[in-house]
Amino acid sequence: MNYLSSFVNPDTIINPLLDNGYLPHPLLRLGIRRQLSDRLDSIASTSLESGYASKMQYVQKLRERPIAIETSVANEQHYEVGTSVLKGMLGPRMKYSCCLYEKGGETLAQAEMAMLRLYVERAELVDGMCVLDLGCGWGSLSLFLAELFPNSTITAFSNSRTQKQHIDSVAQAQGLKNLHVITGDVVTYDFEPETYDRVLSIELFEHMKNYQLLLRKVATALKPGGKLFVHIFAHRSTPYDFEGGWMTEHFFTGGTMPSADLLLYFQDDLRVRRQWWVSGMHYSKTCEDWLKYMLANKQPVWEGLVETYGKEGALTWWNRWQVFYLACSELFRWDGGDTWGVAHYLLEKGE
């Protein structure tokens, strides 16, 4: 999750106010909206011609970079946080990514399930497949697929030891025998060639840079004719890096904001067969629910923060997580969810 723009001025006066929780949420939202407006001004192009020229320069820049940068820092920021922290914020499936509010009034639990079911449909999954969940988080998708498809083999790949511990414990409690969790770094890990019928990646690509090399790695792991499903948050037209600012420093070091069409420029090894746009309003509602759950479950969240950051750091991170959810919610609700949102892709390997 999924950490999205340098919304908050990292001025030495502002940061202590944020870290100590002195600014009320309505004032924070106002400041975030102003930062979002500044962000849009900074990436705006004077013409369609210059916009495409800038995008092609960015694509070329990605091709010249490593698969990812700052992966250890990003892992510490999100994925090595005590599990009790996220348990107190997320829904029952522990889905740390955009959920789907099809009618608008769903509970977080219902929205989690709706998006998981949509993945099954769009990835064209059937029982008996060998599936890799690349960047599995706390196992929401892997556990769901293991339950739904008892004859499938599900491999969950994560770079977090705490995530593996959680997934293994849930799988054991549910008696799931068809789920295996691997801990590793996607940049250096070598997957068995031609092993998987499907690879699914939910909000991992935002932590990556060189999509050419990443997609080549996935293509190697897929069987001939196999498919990759990608869920990635995105700006509707303009990709950019997270460079400087509060969000980059605390939550998304080394991150990328892709454009909705960015993977279309990296079809060297896998071909895009379908693409969808999911309104950012779904992510805004997700973040608002996470914030609501966090505030309602302060004691277990606080205990997890103490475990992760120590007593002195717990207050700071209690407040930072609130700012994080407010910032993400305001970002995705901008322009009714049509500026920032979620792109879904289905890519296929040749026979």
C-alpha positions in Angstrom: 0.0 0.0 0.0 -0.5 0.6 0.2 2.1 6.2 0.0 1.6 8.6 -2.6 3.0 12.1 -2.8 5.1 14.7 -1.0 1.9 16.3 0.3 3.2 17.7 3.6 5.9 20.4 3.8 8.8 18.9 5.7 9.7 22.3 7.2 11.2 22.0 10.7 8.2 23.9 12.1 5.6 21.7 10.5 7.1 18.3 11.2 6.9 18.6 15.1 3.3 19.8 14.8 2.5 16.7 12.7 4.4 14.3 14.8 2.8 15.5 18.0 -0.7 15.5 16.7 -1.3 19.2 17.2 -3.1 19.9 13.9 -6.8 18.8 13.6 -7.8 16.6 10.7 -9.9 19.3 8.9 -6.8 21.6 8.8 -4.6 18.7 7.7 -7.0 17.9 4.8 -6.9 21.5 3.7 -3.1 21.6 3.7 -3.0 18.3 1.8 -5.3 19.6 -0.9 -3.1 22.6 -1.4 -0.1 20.3 -1.7 -1.9 18.2 -4.3 -2.7 21.3 -6.3 1.0 22.2 -6.2 1.9 18.6 -7.3 -0.5 18.8 -10.3 1.0 22.2 -11.3 4.5 20.7 -11.1 3.8 17.8 -13.4 1.5 19.7 -15.9 2.7 20.0 -19.5 2.3 23.1 -21.6 1.1 20.9 -24.6 0.3 17.3 -25.5 3.5 17.3 -27.5 5.6 18.2 -24.5 3.7 15.8 -22.3 4.5 12.8 -24.5 8.1 13.9 -24.8 8.5 14.1 -21.0 6.8 10.7 -20.6 9.2 9.1 -23.2 12.1 10.5 -21.3 10.8 9.0 -18.1 10.3 5.6 -19.7 13.9 5.7 -21.0 15.1 6.7 -17.6 13.3 3.7 -16.0 15.0 1.3 -18.6 18.4 2.5 -17.4 17.8 2.1 -13.7 17.9 -1.1 -11.5 14.7 -3.0 -10.9 14.2 -1.2 -7.6 16.0 1.1 -5.2 15.8 1.5 -1.4 13.9 -1.8 -1.0 15.2 -2.3 2.5 14.0 1.1 3.6 10.6 0.6 2.0 10.3 -2.8 3.8 11.0 -1.2 7.1 8.5 1.6 6.5 5.6 -0.7 5.7 6.2 -4.3 5.9 8.2 -5.0 9.0 5.8 -3.0 11.2 4.3 -5.1 14.0 1.4 -7.2 12.7 -0.8 -6.0 15.6 -0.5 -2.4 14.1 -1.9 -3.4 10.8 -4.5 -5.8 12.4 -5.9 -2.8 14.2 -6.2 -0.8 11.0 -7.1 -3.2 8.2 -10.1 -5.3 7.5 -10.5 -9.0 8.6 -8.6 -10.2 5.4 -5.7 -7.9 6.2 -5.8 -6.5 2.6 -3.3 -3.6 2.6 -4.3 -2.3 -0.8 -7.3 -0.7 -2.5 -10.6 -2.4 -1.8 -13.8 -2.2 -4.0 -17.0 -0.4 -2.9 -19.3 -1.5 -5.7 -22.4 0.2 -4.3 -20.6 2.7 -2.0 -22.0 1.6 1.3 -20.1 -1.6 1.9 -18.2 -2.4 5.0 -14.5 -2.7 4.8 -14.8 -6.5 5.0 -17.3 -6.6 2.1 -15.0 -4.3 0.1 -12.0 -6.5 0.7 -13.9 -9.5 -0.6 -15.3 -7.6 -3.6 -11.8 -6.7 -4.8 -10.4 -10.2 -4.2 -13.3 -11.7 -6.3 -12.5 -9.1 -9.1 -8.9 -10.3 -9.2 -10.1 -13.9 -9.8 -12.3 -12.7 -12.6 -9.8 -10.4 -14.3 -6.8 -12.8 -13.9 -8.9 -15.6 -15.4 -8.1 -18.0 -12.5 -9.5 -21.5 -12.3 -8.9 -24.3 -9.9 -5.8 -26.5 -10.5 -3.5 -23.6 -11.5 0.0 -22.9 -10.1 -0.2 -19.3 -8.9 2.4 -16.9 -7.6 1.3 -13.9 -5.5 4.2 -11.6 -6.0 4.5 -9.1 -3.1 1.8 -10.8 -1.1 1.5 -8.4 1.9 -0.2 -10.0 4.8 -1.6 -12.8 2.6 -5.1 -11.5 1.8 -5.0 -12.8 -1.8 -2.9 -15.9 -1.2 -5.1 -17.1 1.6 -8.2 -16.3 -0.3 -7.0 -18.2 -3.4 -5.8 -21.2 -1.3 -9.3 -21.4 0.2 -11.2 -20.9 -3.1 -9.0 -23.2 -5.2 -8.1 -26.3 -3.1 -6.5 -28.0 -6.1 -4.2 -25.1 -6.9 -0.7 -24.5 -5.6 -0.3 -21.0 -4.2 3.1 -19.4 -3.6 3.2 -16.2 -1.7 6.3 -14.1 -2.1 7.2 -11.4 0.4 10.3 -9.6 1.6 9.0 -9.4 5.2 9.5 -11.9 8.0 6.5 -10.6 9.9 4.3 -11.1 6.9 5.5 -14.7 6.5 4.9 -15.4 10.2 1.3 -14.1 9.9 0.4 -15.9 6.7 1.9 -19.2 8.0 -0.1 -18.9 11.2 -3.4 -18.2 9.5 -2.8 -21.0 6.9 -2.0 -23.5 9.7 -5.1 -22.4 11.7 -7.3 -22.9 8.6 -5.7 -26.2 7.7 -4.5 -24.9 4.3 -2.0 -27.3 2.7 -1.7 -25.7 -0.7 0.0 -22.4 0.3 3.7 -21.9 0.6 5.4 -18.6 1.6 8.8 -17.5 0.3 10.7 -14.6 1.9 13.1 -12.8 -0.4 14.0 -9.7 -2.4 12.3 -9.7 -5.9 15.4 -7.8 -7.2 17.8 -10.7 -6.5 15.5 -13.8 -6.2 15.6 -16.3 -9.1 12.2 -17.9 -9.6 12.0 -21.4 -11.1 11.6 -21.0 -14.9 8.2 -21.8 -16.5 6.6 -22.8 -13.2 3.4 -20.6 -12.9 0.2 -20.5 -14.8 -0.5 -17.1 -13.3 1.4 -14.4 -11.4 -0.6 -11.8 -9.6 1.0 -8.6 -8.3 -1.0 -6.2 -6.0 0.6 -2.9 -5.4 4.2 -4.1 -5.7 5.1 -2.3 -9.0 4.9 1.1 -7.3 8.1 0.1 -5.4 9.9 -0.7 -8.6 11.8 1.2 -11.3 13.0 -0.8 -14.2 9.8 -2.5 -15.4 11.5 -4.0 -18.4 13.8 -6.1 -16.1 10.9 -6.9 -13.7 8.6 -8.1 -16.4 11.3 -10.2 -17.9 11.8 -11.9 -14.5 8.1 -12.6 -14.3 8.0 -13.8 -17.9 10.7 -16.3 -17.1 8.7 -17.7 -14.2 5.5 -18.0 -16.2 4.7 -21.1 -18.3 4.2 -20.5 -22.0 0.8 -18.9 -22.4 0.8 -17.9 -18.7 -0.6 -14.6 -17.6 0.4 -11.8 -15.2 -2.3 -9.7 -13.5 -1.2 -6.4 -12.1 -3.0 -4.0 -9.7 -1.1 -0.7 -9.5 -2.1 2.7 -8.2 -1.4 5.4 -10.8 -1.9 8.9 -12.0 -4.1 9.1 -15.1 -1.4 10.4 -17.5 1.9 11.4 -15.9 4.4 9.2 -14.1 6.9 10.6 -11.6 9.3 9.6 -8.8 8.8 10.2 -5.1 11.7 12.6 -4.4 11.9 14.5 -1.1 9.0 15.5 1.1 7.2 14.0 4.1 5.6 11.1 2.3 8.8 10.0 0.6 10.8 10.2 3.8 8.4 8.3 6.1 6.4 6.0 3.9 7.5 5.7 0.3 11.2 6.0 -0.1 12.3 4.9 -3.6 8.7 4.8 -4.8 7.2 5.5 -8.2 3.9 7.0 -9.2 3.2 5.3 -12.5 0.9 6.7 -15.1 -2.1 4.5 -16.0 -0.6 3.6 -19.3 3.0 3.1 -18.2 3.2 -0.7 -18.6 2.2 -0.3 -22.2 5.7 0.9 -22.9 7.3 -2.3 -21.4 5.9 -5.1 -23.6 9.2 -6.7 -24.5 8.5 -10.0 -22.9 4.8 -9.9 -22.0 1.9 -8.5 -24.1 -0.9 -6.5 -22.5 -4.2 -8.1 -23.3 -6.6 -6.0 -21.1 -6.4 -2.9 -19.1 -8.9 -1.4 -16.6 -9.2 1.8 -14.5 -10.6 1.6 -11.0 -11.8 5.0 -9.7 -9.7 6.5 -7.0 -12.8 6.9 -4.9 -12.5 3.3 -4.0 -9.1 3.9 -2.6 -10.2 7.0 -0.8 -13.0 5.0 0.9 -10.5 2.3 1.8 -8.2 4.8 3.5 -11.0 6.4 5.4 -12.0 3.0 6.7 -8.5 2.2 7.7 -8.3 5.5 9.6 -11.6 4.9 11.3 -10.5 1.4 12.3 -7.2 2.7 13.6 -8.9 5.3 15.8 -11.4 2.8 17.1 -8.7 0.2 18.0 -6.1 2.5 19.6 -5.0 0.2 22.4 -3.8 -2.8 20.2 -2.4 -0.4 17.6 -0.6 1.5 20.2 0.9 -1.6 21.7 2.1 -2.7 18.3 3.7 0.8 17.7 5.5 0.5 21.0 6.7 -2.9 20.0 7.9 -1.6 16.6 9.2 1.9 17.5 9.6 1.9 21.3 7.7 4.0 23.8 9.2 7.3 22.6 8.4 6.6 18.9 4.9 5.3 19.4 3.3 8.8 19.7 5.1 10.0 16.6 4.0 7.1 14.5 0.5 7.1 15.8 0.2 10.6 14.4 2.1 9.8 11.2 -0.2 7.0 10.3 -3.1 9.3 10.6 -1.5 11.9 8.3 -0.7 9.1 5.9 -4.3 7.9 5.6 -5.6 11.4 5.3 -3.1 12.2 2.6 -3.9 9.1 0.6 -7.6 9.6 0.9 -7.4 13.2 -0.3 -5.2 12.2 -3.2 -7.4 9.5 -4.5 -10.6 11.4 -4.1 -9.3 14.3 -6.2 -11.5 15.1 -9.2 -13.9 12.4 -8.1 -11.3 9.6 -8.5 -10.3 10.4 -12.1 -6.9 11.9 -11.5 -5.3 9.3 -9.3 -6.7 5.8 -9.1 -5.9 2.2 -9.7 -4.9 0.5 -13.0 -5.4 -3.2 -13.6 -3.5 -5.0 -16.3 -3.6 -8.5 -17.7 -0.4 -9.4 -19.6 0.3 -12.7 -21.4 3.4 -14.7 -22.3 3.7 -16.1 -25.8 3.2 -19.8 -26.4 
